[in-house]
C-alpha cells in the first residue's frame, strides 16, 4: 500500500470513527463505551510501532519517531475521551 493510499484510508477511517476524528472537538454523542473502534486504534498504533521496529525501516526521525508519535497521539486521545 502506498503512503497516499494509506493516508486516504486512514482519513476515511477517522471520519467514520469519532474516537479518531481530530477535525474538531470529540463527537461525544457518537461514542459507545463498548465500541471496538478503540481496539482498532490500538491495532493501528501497534502496527506503526512494528513498522518502526522493522529492520527494513530507514533509521530516520520521520520514519520512526514521527510515525509512532502520530499514531500514539491518536490512541492517547481516544483513551482520554472514553476514560481507559
C-alpha positions as a Markdown table, in Angstrom:
| # | Residue | x | y | z |
|---|---|---|---|---|
| 1 | Unk | 0.0 | 0.0 | 0.0 |
| 2 | Unk | 1.4 | 3.4 | -1.0 |
| 3 | Unk | 1.7 | 6.2 | 1.5 |
| 4 | Unk | -1.1 | 8.1 | -0.4 |
| 5 | Unk | -3.4 | 5.1 | -0.3 |
| 6 | Unk | -2.7 | 4.6 | 3.4 |
| 7 | Unk | -3.3 | 8.2 | 4.2 |
| 8 | Unk | -6.6 | 8.2 | 2.3 |
| 9 | Unk | -7.7 | 5.0 | 4.0 |
| 10 | Unk | -6.8 | 6.4 | 7.4 |
| 11 | Unk | -8.7 | 9.7 | 6.7 |
| 12 | Unk | -11.8 | 7.7 | 5.7 |
| 13 | Unk | -11.5 | 5.5 | 8.8 |
| 14 | Unk | -11.0 | 8.6 | 11.0 |
| 15 | Unk | -14.1 | 10.3 | 9.7 |
| 16 | Unk | -16.2 | 7.3 | 10.5 |
| 17 | Unk | -14.6 | 6.8 | 13.9 |
| 18 | Unk | -15.5 | 9.5 | 16.4 |
| 19 | Unk | -12.5 | 8.5 | 18.5 |
| 20 | Unk | -10.0 | 9.2 | 15.7 |
| 21 | Unk | -11.6 | 12.3 | 14.2 |
| 22 | Unk | -9.3 | 15.2 | 15.0 |
| 23 | Unk | -11.0 | 17.7 | 12.8 |
| 24 | Unk | -12.9 | 19.3 | 15.7 |
| 25 | Unk | -14.0 | 18.6 | 19.3 |
| 26 | Unk | -14.7 | 15.0 | 20.1 |
| 27 | Unk | -18.1 | 13.7 | 18.8 |
| 28 | Unk | -19.2 | 12.5 | 22.3 |
| 29 | Unk | -22.7 | 11.7 | 21.1 |
| 30 | Unk | -21.4 | 9.0 | 18.7 |
| 31 | Unk | -19.0 | 7.3 | 21.1 |
| 32 | Unk | -20.1 | 4.0 | 22.7 |
| 33 | Unk | -18.1 | 2.5 | 25.6 |
| 34 | Unk | -18.2 | -1.0 | 24.2 |
| 35 | Unk | -17.1 | 0.3 | 20.8 |
| 36 | Unk | -14.5 | -1.8 | 19.0 |
| 37 | Unk | -13.1 | 1.4 | 17.4 |
| 38 | Unk | -10.7 | 1.9 | 20.4 |
| 39 | Unk | -9.3 | -1.6 | 19.8 |
| 40 | Unk | -8.8 | -0.6 | 16.1 |
| 41 | Unk | -6.9 | 2.5 | 17.2 |
| 42 | Unk | -4.7 | 0.2 | 19.4 |
| 43 | Unk | -4.0 | -2.1 | 16.5 |
| 44 | Unk | -3.1 | 0.8 | 14.3 |
| 45 | Unk | -0.7 | 2.1 | 16.9 |
| 46 | Unk | 0.9 | -1.4 | 17.3 |
| 47 | Unk | 1.2 | -1.7 | 13.5 |
| 48 | Unk | 3.1 | 1.7 | 13.5 |
| 49 | Unk | 5.4 | 0.5 | 16.2 |
| 50 | Unk | 6.0 | -2.8 | 14.4 |
| 51 | Unk | 6.8 | -0.9 | 11.1 |
| 52 | Unk | 9.2 | 1.4 | 13.0 |
| 53 | Unk | 11.0 | -1.6 | 14.6 |
| 54 | Unk | 11.3 | -3.4 | 11.3 |
| 55 | Unk | 14.9 | -3.7 | 10.0 |
| 56 | Unk | 13.6 | -2.5 | 6.6 |
| 57 | Unk | 12.5 | 0.9 | 8.1 |
| 58 | Unk | 15.1 | 3.6 | 7.4 |
| 59 | Unk | 16.6 | 4.9 | 10.7 |
| 60 | Unk | 15.3 | 8.5 | 10.3 |
| 61 | Unk | 13.4 | 10.7 | 12.7 |
| 62 | Unk | 10.4 | 10.9 | 10.3 |
| 63 | Unk | 10.1 | 7.2 | 9.7 |
| 64 | Unk | 10.4 | 6.1 | 13.3 |
| 65 | Unk | 9.7 | 8.9 | 15.8 |
| 66 | Unk | 7.1 | 11.0 | 14.0 |
| 67 | Unk | 5.2 | 7.9 | 12.6 |
| 68 | Unk | 4.9 | 6.3 | 16.1 |
| 69 | Unk | 4.2 | 9.6 | 17.8 |
| 70 | Unk | 1.4 | 10.4 | 15.3 |
| 71 | Unk | -0.4 | 7.0 | 16.0 |
| 72 | Unk | 0.3 | 7.1 | 19.7 |
| 73 | Unk | -1.3 | 10.6 | 19.9 |
| 74 | Unk | -4.5 | 9.2 | 18.3 |
| 75 | Unk | -4.7 | 6.4 | 20.8 |
| 76 | Unk | -4.0 | 8.6 | 23.8 |
| 77 | Unk | -6.8 | 11.0 | 22.7 |
| 78 | Unk | -9.2 | 8.1 | 22.2 |
| 79 | Unk | -8.3 | 6.6 | 25.6 |
| 80 | Unk | -8.8 | 10.0 | 27.3 |
| 81 | Unk | -12.2 | 10.5 | 25.7 |
| 82 | Unk | -13.6 | 7.2 | 26.9 |
| 83 | Unk | -11.6 | 7.1 | 30.2 |
| 84 | Unk | -9.5 | 4.0 | 29.6 |
